[in-house]
Amino acid sequence: MPFREINSKMVEATVAPGQRLFSQRGAMLAYRGEVTFTPNTAGGQGGVMAMIGRRVAGEAAPLMTVEGDGTVMFGHGGHHVQVIRLTGDTLYVEADRLLAFDGTLEQGTMFMGSQGGVMGMVRGQVTGQGLFTTTLKGHGAVAVMAHGGVIELPITPGRSVHVDPQAYVAHHGDVRNKLSTALGWRDMVGRGSGEAFQLELSGSGAVYVQASEEKL
C-alpha cells in the first residue's frame, strides 16, 4: 500500500514510475524525488460524470494527479487523517473529505437519493452535506480527513448503526443508508444537526465516524 501514517495529521505516499495518485488541491506538504503535480479537470477515473457530480455539489475544485518517482507527504488544514484500505469493495465518502487515493481505484459519483430516497435528499438540503457522494472502488488505499479523530464502527445484519449525519465521514460494504428523525417535520425546521437527525446504516460493512460535528 502506498500510504504510511506519519502521525494523526500527515501521511506519506510512495509514487512509482507508471503509477499515479490523486490528491486534493493544496494537500501536498513536501516531497522527495522526481514528482509532478498536475490539475486533473476530468475528475480522476470517474471522468466527466464524476466531475459533474462534484460541481453540482459545490465541489468543483480539481483533483491533482501525482506522478513520478519519490515520496510525498500529504495533510490539509491540520485535520485528522485516516487511511482506509479497500480490498475490492466500494467506499462512499464526501468529496471534500478526500485527501489522497490510489490511482488504481475507480472513481464515481452516487446521488444520495438513490439509496436514501426522499430522505436522502433531505439529508443533503437540511444538514448541508452534498447530495452527491464520491465512490471509490477496487483494491488500494484512501486517505480521508476528519475532525478530532475517527472511529470505525462495524455494521452487521440485524444490527444497524445510527450516526449523526454531520459526524459521518465514510462507509463501505453492502450498506444501505436512510435518514430518520426523532421529531416531527415542523420541529425539524431550523435544526440542522444533533439528535434531531439520525443517519441509519444497515447491512454488512463499516462506517467511519468523526469525533466532532464541525464541517470541513
N, C-alpha and C positions, 0 to 999 in steps of 0.2 A: 504494500500500500504506500502511496506517495506522501501521505501526511503524517507528521510526527508532532505531537503536542509538546511545545516548549514549556509553556505554563498555561494557566487558565485563560489567558487572553491572546496567545500567539501560537501559531502552528508553522511548521516548516515543511515545505513541499519539495520533492525531488522532481526535476524536469529532465527528461532524457530525449536524445535525438529521435525523431519520428513519433514522439508522443506530445500531447498538449493538455493543458489545464485551462479552465475558465475561472475567472475571479471577478468579484465585484470591483467596479471602478474605485480607485483610491485605497484598495486593500493592501497593496504591496508596501511593506515596511523596509525591506532590504533584500539584496540578493547577492549570490556569488556565482561566478562563471559567466558564460555567454548566454544570456537570456533576453528574449524580446517580449514586449507587451504591445498588443495591437487591439484597438477597439473593434468589437465584433457586433456590427449592426444587424446581422442576420439572426441574432438571438440564440447563438450556440447551435447544438444539433437539432433544436426544435424548429429551426428555420423561421419562416415568416409568421406562421401562426403563433409560435411562442412569443415572438416579438409583439404581435398584435395584442395578445393577452396581457402582456406587461404594460403596454401603452394604455389599454382600456382601464387597467387597474391603477394607472398613475405611476407606473414604474418603468419609464421609457429609457432610463439611463442604460447605455450599452454595457454588456459584459466585456471583459478584457480577455483576449486569447493569449495564453502564456506558453511560449515555446523556447526550445534551445537545449542547453546542456549545463545544468547547475542546480542550485537550490535557492528557493525563495521563501522569505518569511512573510506571513500574512497576519493581519489583525485590522480592526476597524473600530474607531471611536471608544476604545477601552472596553468593548463589550466582551462578555464571556464567550469563549469559542468551544464548541463541542464537535468532535469528529464522529460521524456515523458511517459505518461500513455496510455496504449493500452486497448481498450475495445472490443477485438475480431478481430481487423483488423491487417494488416501486416505493420511493419516498415522496410524500406530499409535504411541501414546505412553502411558506410565504416567500415570494421572490426577494423581498427586502431583507430576509434573514440569511440569505446565501452569502457566504464569504468566499468560498472557492470549492471546485469539484472537479473530479476526473473528466477528461475529455472523452473517455470511453463510454460514459453514461449517456443514455438517450434522454434528451430534454423535451418536455411537452408542457401543455397548459390545460388544466381542468377547470371547468366552470363549476363553482361550488354548488350551484343549483342542481347539477346532475346527480349529486349524491344526497344533498340535504333538501331537495325540493324547494318549496317556497321559503321555508325557514332557513335554508342555506343562504338564500338571497338576503333575508332579513339580517342574518349574521353580518354580512358584508356592509349593509347600509347602516345598521344601528351601532355596531361595535367599532366601525372604522377600518376593519380589515378588508383586504381585497376580495372581490367576488371571484377572481381568478387565483388559483393556486398552482404553483410550478410543480411539475412531476419530474423525477429523475429515476431512470430505470436501468438496471443492469448490474454489472459487477464493478465495484470501485468504491471510492470514499468521497464523502461530502463533509465540508466544514461549515457549520451553521453558527449564527450569532444569537445571543440571548442576554437578558438582564439578570444579574445576580446568581448565575449558575443554572444548571439543567439537571433534571432527574428523568430517568426513563421508567415509565410505568407499563407493565405488561397488560395486554388486552387478551382475555381468553373467552372462549364460548360460554355464554351464560353469565359472564361477569363483566358487564360494561363499565367503562370508566367515564366519569363526568369531570369536565375541565372547564374552568373559566375561559371563555374564548380569547381574552387578551393575555392569558398565561400560556396559551397554546403556541408551540414552536413548530412541530412537525409530527408526522406519524408514518408508519409503514406497515405493510402486511395486508391481509384481506379484511379491511376495516370499513365500516360504514359510519358516517357522521350525521348527526341530527341536532339542531339547536332547539332547546326547550327552555321554558321559563317557568319560574315558580309564581309569577304574578300574572294578573290579567293584562289584556292589551293596553287598556288605559293607563295602568300603573307602569308599563314599560316605557312610555313616552318620557324622554329626557333622562333615561337611565341607560348608560352605555356599557357598564361593566359591573363586576361584583356578582353576588349570588342571584341577582335577578335573572341572569342568563347562564345557561349551562350547555356546554357542547358535549353531547353524549356520543361516545365512540364504542362500537360493539363489533364483535367478530374475533379475529385472531391476528395479533400483531403487537405493536407497541406505540406509545405516544410519548413525546418529549415535552416536558412542562418546565417553564422558566420560573424563577423564584419571585420575579417582580412582574406587575401588570403593565409596566411602563412600555410604551411603544418605541420601536427603533426609529 
